[in-house]
Amino acid sequence: MLTDTACRNATCPDGLKRRRLTDAGGLYLEVSPAGAKRWFWKFYPNGKESRLALGSYPETSLKSARQARDDARKTRLTGTNPVQQRKANKLAAVASSAITFEAVARAFYDTKIDKWSPSYGERWIERMEKDLFPIIGTLPISTISAPLLLHALERVEKRGAFETAHTLRQTAGQVFRHAIVLGYCELNPAPNLQDALKSVPTKHMSAVLEPAKAGELMRAIDSYSGQPSTRAALLLSALLFQRPGNIRAMEWAWVDLDDAMLAIPAASMKRNRKSKINGRPHLVPLAPQAVAVMKELHPLTGRGKFVFPSLLTGERCMSENTVRAALRRMGYSNEEMTPHGFRAMARTLIGERLPNVLHDVIEAQLAHAKSGPLGAAYDRAQYMEQRVEMMKLWADYLDVLRTGAKVIAFKTA
C-alpha cells in the first residue's frame, strides 16, 4: 500500500522509461524520468489488460485516486467499460458544446418558416439576430440559465423596448422547448422570467370613440380639399373599417360593384402562411354609400390595378403615410386619430350604438380569427346576411353623425 510520503518522494531511476508504484485493487502511480507522476487503474475487460487514467499527482491526491478507482470499479460492475464510458462522455461534451443557442434557434426557424407568414418569420429571425444571438448565441444551449437569459433581455429593456423583451422571452422559450424535445437540454428558463421583466406600458391606438367626435371627423373628411383619391381612402377607411394596409393596397379586381362586395384575397390578409395559401378571401359587403364612393373614383383610377394608386407612379399603391398625413392636415394629431383608429371607432360605436348587432358579426367583419378549439374551423363567410345589414346600418349611422342629427341611443341591456 502506498503512502502520501512515498508518492511525494517517488522518482524514476536512470535508464528506465517509467517506474510504477503499486497501491491496491489495480491502482498504481507511474513516474516518468522527467518526474511527472500519473495515476492509473489497471483492469481486465474480456481477459485483456486495459487501464484508465485517473489524474496527475499531486493535483490528484492518493485519497482522491483511490476514490476514483472505486468509482471506476462500480462502473465496471454494471457491465460498462470505464474507458469507453469516458470516451463517450467526452464525445457528448464536444457535441454539446457545438449545440449552441443560435444553432438550435436557426434549426427551429427552418422547421417553422413554411408554416409562418413571411412577415412573422422575418420579424422572428431579425429579433433573434439583433438581440439574443450576440449575447447568448454562441453558448451551448444546455448551459444557459435563467440569469443568463435575463441578462440578455434586460439589455433590450434598457433601450425602452419592453414589449420586444417580452416577445423575445416567448421566442426563446420556443427554442428551449425544441431543444428539450431533441435532447439538447433539460430545462427551459424562459417561463421563470415572466415576472422578472418590466410590464409593458398599455398603449391604445388613437381613435375617435364618441359619436359627436365621429360626426366632426366625417364632416372634416367631406370638406377635405386634397387629392380626390385620398379623400376617398379616408371615406372608405371609415365605411369599411378594414386594416389600413388592405385599404391602401385595394385592387379593382377585388371589387364587384354590381354585387356590392369587396373580396380581399387570403394572401393579402393578416394570416399564417397556410391560411394565406389555402384560406378563403375576406368578404367585405359594400353599403350603398361605399359603392357610390368607388363609382365616383373609378373614372380617376379604374384603368389601373390599384383603387388608390401612388401619386408618383400607378405601379404601386398609395403610401402608408398618405391617410395619416391627410388626418394631420385635417387637424387630427397622432394622439387623436390614426388610420388604424377607424377600426377601433367602428368596433366601439357599432357595439355600443347600433341595436341588435352581435359581437361575433363585428369580429367577423374585422377579420379577427376566433381562438380556442374551433378557431381553425372559423369561416369568415359566416354571418354574411347579418354583415350586409350591419354595414348598411353603419354607413347610415355615419350619415346621421355627419349631419349632426340625433344619434341612436345606447342599446339596452
C-alpha positions in Angstrom: 0.0 0.0 0.0 1.3 3.4 -0.9 1.6 6.4 1.4 1.5 10.0 0.5 5.2 10.3 1.6 6.1 7.5 -0.8 4.2 9.2 -3.6 5.8 12.6 -2.9 9.4 11.1 -2.9 9.0 8.7 -5.8 11.5 9.0 -8.6 12.3 7.1 -11.8 15.8 5.5 -11.8 18.1 6.4 -14.7 17.8 4.1 -17.6 14.1 3.2 -17.1 11.3 4.6 -19.3 8.9 4.7 -16.3 8.5 3.4 -12.8 5.2 2.0 -11.4 4.4 2.1 -7.7 1.5 -0.2 -6.9 -1.2 0.5 -4.4 -4.1 -2.0 -4.3 -7.0 -3.0 -6.4 -5.2 -2.3 -9.6 -4.3 1.3 -8.7 -0.7 2.4 -9.4 1.3 5.6 -9.7 3.5 5.9 -12.8 6.6 8.1 -12.6 8.4 9.4 -15.7 12.2 10.1 -16.0 11.3 13.8 -16.0 9.5 13.5 -12.7 5.8 13.6 -13.9 3.6 11.4 -11.9 0.2 10.0 -13.1 -2.4 7.7 -11.6 -3.8 4.7 -13.5 -6.2 1.9 -12.7 -5.5 -1.5 -14.3 -8.4 -3.8 -15.1 -9.1 -6.8 -17.5 -12.1 -6.5 -19.7 -12.7 -9.7 -21.7 -9.4 -11.0 -20.3 -7.3 -8.4 -21.8 -5.3 -5.7 -19.9 -6.6 -2.2 -20.0 -6.0 0.9 -18.0 -7.8 4.1 -17.1 -6.1 7.4 -16.4 -7.2 8.9 -13.1 -5.2 12.2 -12.9 -1.8 13.6 -12.0 -0.1 13.6 -8.7 -0.1 15.8 -6.5 -3.2 17.5 -8.1 -5.0 14.2 -7.6 -4.0 13.0 -4.1 -3.6 9.4 -3.1 -7.0 9.5 -1.4 -8.7 11.0 -4.5 -7.1 8.4 -6.7 -8.4 5.6 -4.5 -11.9 7.1 -4.7 -11.7 7.4 -8.5 -10.5 3.8 -8.7 -13.5 2.7 -6.5 -15.9 4.7 -8.8 -14.4 3.1 -11.9 -14.8 -0.4 -10.3 -18.5 0.3 -9.6 -18.9 1.3 -13.3 -17.2 -1.9 -14.3 -19.6 -3.9 -12.1 -22.5 -2.6 -14.1 -21.0 -4.2 -17.3 -19.7 -0.9 -18.7 -16.1 -0.4 -19.7 -14.9 2.8 -17.9 -12.5 3.7 -20.7 -15.3 3.5 -23.3 -17.6 5.4 -21.0 -15.1 8.2 -20.6 -14.7 8.4 -24.4 -18.5 8.5 -24.8 -18.7 11.3 -22.2 -16.0 13.3 -24.0 -17.8 12.9 -27.3 -21.0 14.0 -25.7 -19.4 17.0 -24.2 -17.9 18.0 -27.6 -21.2 17.6 -29.3 -23.0 19.6 -26.5 -20.6 22.5 -26.9 -21.4 22.6 -30.6 -25.1 22.7 -30.0 -25.3 26.4 -29.3 -28.4 28.5 -28.7 -28.1 30.1 -32.2 -27.7 26.7 -33.9 -30.9 25.4 -32.2 -32.8 28.6 -32.9 -31.9 28.5 -36.6 -32.9 24.9 -36.8 -36.2 25.6 -35.1 -36.7 28.5 -37.5 -36.1 26.2 -40.5 -38.8 23.8 -39.3 -41.4 26.6 -38.9 -40.7 29.1 -41.7 -43.0 27.2 -44.1 -45.9 27.5 -41.6 -45.3 31.1 -40.6 -46.3 34.1 -42.6 -43.4 35.8 -44.4 -43.7 38.9 -42.2 -43.8 37.0 -38.9 -40.8 34.8 -39.9 -38.8 37.8 -40.9 -39.5 39.6 -37.6 -38.8 36.4 -35.6 -35.3 35.9 -37.0 -34.5 39.7 -37.1 -35.2 40.0 -33.4 -33.0 37.0 -32.6 -30.1 38.2 -34.7 -30.3 41.7 -33.2 -30.9 41.0 -29.5 -30.2 37.3 -28.5 -27.6 35.8 -30.8 -24.9 38.5 -30.0 -25.3 37.8 -26.2 -26.1 34.1 -25.8 -26.0 32.7 -29.4 -22.5 31.1 -29.1 -23.2 29.5 -25.7 -24.1 25.8 -25.5 -27.9 25.8 -25.0 -27.6 23.3 -22.1 -25.6 25.9 -20.2 -27.9 28.8 -20.5 -29.6 29.5 -17.2 -32.4 31.9 -16.3 -30.0 34.6 -15.1 -28.1 34.4 -18.4 -31.3 34.8 -20.5 -32.5 37.6 -18.2 -29.2 39.5 -18.7 -29.8 39.4 -22.5 -33.5 40.5 -22.1 -32.6 43.3 -19.7 -30.3 44.8 -22.3 -33.4 45.1 -24.5 -35.3 46.7 -21.7 -32.6 49.3 -21.2 -33.4 50.9 -24.5 -37.1 51.1 -23.6 -38.2 48.1 -25.8 -40.3 46.5 -23.1 -42.7 44.7 -25.5 -39.8 43.4 -27.5 -38.2 42.0 -24.3 -41.4 40.0 -23.5 -41.7 38.8 -27.1 -38.1 37.6 -27.0 -38.7 35.7 -23.8 -41.5 33.9 -25.6 -39.5 33.1 -28.7 -36.5 32.0 -26.6 -38.9 29.6 -24.9 -39.8 28.2 -28.2 -36.2 27.4 -28.9 -35.6 25.8 -25.5 -38.7 23.6 -25.9 -37.4 22.5 -29.3 -34.0 21.7 -27.7 -35.6 19.7 -24.9 -37.5 17.6 -27.4 -34.2 16.9 -29.2 -32.4 16.0 -26.0 -30.0 19.0 -26.2 -31.0 20.4 -22.8 -33.3 19.6 -19.9 -34.7 22.9 -18.7 -36.5 25.9 -20.3 -35.6 29.0 -18.3 -37.9 31.3 -20.2 -41.2 30.8 -18.2 -39.5 31.7 -14.9 -38.7 35.2 -16.3 -42.2 36.3 -16.9 -42.4 38.3 -13.7 -38.8 39.4 -13.8 -39.3 41.7 -16.8 -40.9 45.1 -16.6 -44.5 45.3 -17.5 -45.4 46.6 -21.0 -47.0 50.0 -20.8 -50.6 49.9 -22.0 -50.8 51.5 -25.4 -54.0 52.1 -27.3 -54.4 53.0 -30.9 -55.5 56.6 -31.0 -59.1 56.8 -32.3 -62.3 58.8 -32.2 -64.7 56.9 -30.0 -67.5 59.4 -29.2 -70.5 59.9 -31.6 -70.2 63.7 -31.7 -66.4 63.5 -32.4 -67.1 60.9 -35.1 -69.5 63.3 -36.7 -66.9 66.0 -36.7 -64.4 63.7 -38.3 -66.9 62.7 -41.1 -67.6 66.4 -41.8 -63.8 67.1 -41.9 -63.5 64.3 -44.5 -66.3 65.7 -46.5 -64.6 69.1 -46.7 -61.1 67.6 -47.3 -59.6 69.6 -50.2 -56.7 67.4 -51.1 -56.4 64.7 -53.7 -59.8 63.1 -54.5 -58.3 59.6 -54.2 -57.1 60.5 -50.7 -60.5 61.8 -49.7 -62.0 58.5 -51.0 -59.5 56.5 -49.0 -60.5 58.4 -45.8 -64.2 57.7 -46.5 -63.7 54.0 -47.2 -61.5 53.7 -44.1 -64.5 54.8 -42.1 -67.1 52.9 -44.1 -65.3 49.6 -44.4 -63.0 49.7 -41.2 -60.5 47.2 -42.7 -56.8 47.2 -41.9 -55.0 50.3 -43.3 -52.8 48.1 -45.5 -55.8 46.4 -47.1 -57.4 49.8 -47.8 -54.4 51.4 -49.5 -53.5 48.2 -51.4 -57.0 47.6 -52.6 -57.2 46.4 -56.2 -60.1 47.0 -58.6 -60.0 43.2 -59.4 -61.2 42.7 -55.8 -64.2 44.9 -56.2 -67.6 43.8 -57.5 -69.8 47.0 -57.7 -72.8 45.1 -59.1 -73.0 42.7 -56.2 -71.7 45.4 -53.8 -68.9 43.2 -52.5 -65.1 43.6 -51.8 -63.2 40.3 -51.7 -59.7 40.7 -50.2 -57.6 37.6 -51.3 -56.4 35.4 -48.5 -52.8 36.1 -49.5 -53.3 39.8 -48.6 -54.8 39.2 -45.2 -53.1 39.1 -41.8 -52.9 35.3 -41.5 -50.3 32.5 -41.2 -48.7 31.1 -44.3 -51.1 28.1 -44.6 -54.2 30.3 -44.3 -52.7 32.7 -46.8 -52.3 29.9 -49.3 -55.4 27.8 -48.7 -57.7 30.3 -46.9 -60.8 31.9 -48.3 -60.9 35.6 -49.2 -62.2 38.0 -46.7 -65.5 39.3 -47.9 -66.5 42.9 -47.1 -70.1 43.9 -48.0 -70.3 47.4 -49.6 -73.0 49.7 -48.3 -74.6 51.9 -51.0 -72.5 54.8 -49.7 -69.3 52.8 -50.3 -70.4 51.8 -53.8 -71.1 55.5 -54.5 -67.5 56.4 -53.4 -66.0 53.7 -55.6 -68.1 54.6 -58.7 -67.0 58.3 -58.3 -63.4 57.2 -58.0 -63.5 54.7 -60.9 -63.1 57.2 -63.7 -59.9 58.5 -62.0 -58.1 55.2 -61.2 -60.2 52.5 -62.7 -57.8 51.9 -65.7 -55.0 50.9 -63.3 -54.5 48.0 -60.9 -55.0 49.8 -57.6 -58.0 51.6 -56.4 -55.6 54.0 -54.6 -52.5 54.2 -56.8 -49.4 56.1 -55.7 -49.4 59.7 -56.8 -45.9 59.2 -58.1 -46.4 56.1 -60.1 -49.5 54.0 -60.7 -47.4 50.8 -60.5 -47.5 51.0 -56.7 -50.3 51.5 -54.3 -50.8 54.6 -52.1 -48.1 55.2 -49.5 -48.9 54.0 -45.9 -48.4 57.6 -44.8 -50.9 59.2 -47.1 -54.0 58.8 -45.0 -52.1 59.6 -41.8 -50.8 62.8 -43.4 -54.3 63.7 -44.5 -55.6 63.3 -40.9 -52.8 65.7 -39.8 -53.8 68.2 -42.5 -57.4 68.0 -41.2 -56.1 68.9 -37.7 -56.0 65.5 -36.1 -52.8 64.7 -34.2 -51.3 61.3 -33.8 -52.7 61.2 -30.3 -56.3 61.9 -31.5 -56.7 59.7 -34.7 -54.7 57.3 -36.8 -55.5 55.2 -39.9 -55.9 52.2 -37.7 -58.2 54.1 -35.4 -61.1 53.8 -37.9 -61.3 50.1 -36.9 -61.5 51.0 -33.2 -64.1 53.7 -34.0 -66.3 51.3 -35.8 -65.9 48.5 -33.3 -66.8 50.7 -30.4 -69.6 52.7 -31.9 -71.3 49.7 -33.6 -71.0 47.7 -30.4 -72.4 50.5 -28.3 -74.8 52.3 -30.6 -76.3 50.0 -33.2 -79.1 47.8 -31.9 -79.2 44.0 -32.4 -75.6 43.7 -33.8 -73.9 40.6 -32.4 -70.3 40.8 -31.2 -69.4 37.9 -33.5 -70.7 39.7 -36.5 -68.5 42.7 -35.7 -65.5 40.5 -35.2 -66.1 38.6 -38.4 -66.1 41.9 -40.3 -62.9 43.0 -38.6 -61.4 39.7 -39.7 -60.4 38.7 -36.2 -59.8 35.0 -36.0 -61.5 33.1 -33.2 -59.3 31.5 -30.6 -59.9 28.1 -29.0 -60.5 24.6 -30.4 -63.0 26.0 -33.0 -60.7 28.7 -34.3 -59.3 26.6 -37.2 -62.8 25.9 -38.4 -63.9 29.6 -38.2 -65.3 30.6 -41.6 -65.3 34.4 -42.2 -68.1 33.9 -44.7 -70.4 33.2 -41.7 -73.0 35.8 -40.7 -73.0 37.2 -44.3 -76.6 38.3 -44.2 -76.0 40.0 -40.8 -72.8 41.6 -42.0 -74.5 43.0 -45.1 -77.2 44.5 -42.9 -74.6 45.8 -40.3 -72.6 47.6 -43.0 -75.7 49.4 -44.2 -76.6 50.3 -40.7 -73.1 51.6 -40.0 -73.0 53.7 -43.2 -76.4 55.2 -42.4 -75.3 55.9 -38.8 -72.2 57.8 -40.1 -74.5 59.8 -42.3 -76.6 60.7 -39.2 -73.5 61.7 -37.3 -72.2 63.8 -40.3 -75.4 65.8 -40.4 -75.4 66.3 -36.7 -78.8 64.7 -36.3 -79.9 63.0 -33.1 -77.8 59.9 -32.6 -79.1 56.4 -31.9 -79.4 55.7 -28.2 -77.3 53.2 -26.3 -78.5 49.7 -26.6 -80.4 48.5 -23.6 -79.1 45.5 -21.6 
